[in-house]
């Protein structure tokens, strides 16, 4: 049998290299550690090496490889009776599954986590696992399953020292009642979450609760009260130096102020939300805020502000690299440019949207973009635009689209 000390040395070297940012050397050393531990039949060491290899794979964006390493480590941890280690691996497996969009895999990992934490006797760990599993069910619209899990978690936590965990569960329960549109119960749960967070003297949980109270009030149409709660939450996010939380509150507060008719303040909040998301590299959030800003600026009669948002939306969609979002952004900007009479830029935007829709196999969207491109070309005095309009009409009629009526009217106006 080989000496497990060699594996320990290589694992230490791998950790040192990882901490210094040399991922390649860390991976090589971790593989050597795994080989040494395996040769020595050291299951604990081999599991540790596999777990580190999983972390290294995640940092390299190799998620499937990371999952394979974690799956290999799990039976090793289980065979040694290391329930805490098993729970740690399952948590990583759960998070990885969510990252790659594998909801069934995430559910299986967390169901096992619930069982392991129960066997381990860790009440708070068990409650947290139930919380995560309930949250997953709620996201999938399975509110009955989610409620049963939340209640199990609440009943498992009694006595002093559990206020922080119970606060998180109360806020999740509030989300459940929000999904059911029962705003009085949602508000009561969110308020309970705030009270428990104060008892726990845990400021981040207090701010979470203040934000959720604001959201519930907004959904219930109580906009002045919602604004006060969200303003308190915004101050809390800033004091906690929580930029991601600040972005979320800014967006929510903007929507409330717009509903209150405080247009300039709402637009300013959205401007701040866009900048906050961009500074975080949160491109999806930036796109969401820009879409809201574009619509709100239009409704406020500020076309120049809406145009700036539309241009930035194209840039953000390009960064995101999601082709359907990019096509929509190009189409939106092109529509604005056509309305302003800037036909050359409008043509480029509609053509870009049309090509992306064709690539994605979205026939209806492609036909609409073709129709818009045809209109721009006709307005520019180019006869080929009529052919595009005719092609667009044929597809839209085949698909039974109402958009065919508009194209048909345009062709009728052009005459024979």
Buried (B, 14 or more C-beta within 10 A) or exposed (E): EBEBEBBBBBBEBBBEBBEEEBBEBBBBBBBBBBBBBBBBEBBBBBBBBBBBBBBBBBBEEBBEBBBBBBBBBBEBBBEBEBBEBBBBBBBBBBBBBBEEEBEEBBBBBBBBBBBBBBEBEBBBBBBBBBBBBBBBBBEEEBBEBBBBBBBBBBEBBEEEEBBBBBBBBBBBBBBBBBBEEEBEBBBBBBBBBBBBBBEBEBEBBBBBBBBBBBBBBBBBEBBEBBBBBBBBBBBBBBEBEBBEBBBBBBBBBBBBBBBBEBBEBBBBBBBBBBBBBBEBEBBEBBBBBBBBBBBBBBEBEBBEBBBBBBBBBBBBBBBBEBBBBBBBBBBBBBBBBBEEEBBEBBBBBBBBBBBBBBEEEBBBBBBBBBBBBBBBBBBEEBEEBBEBBBBBBEBBBEEEBEBBEBBBEBBEEEEE
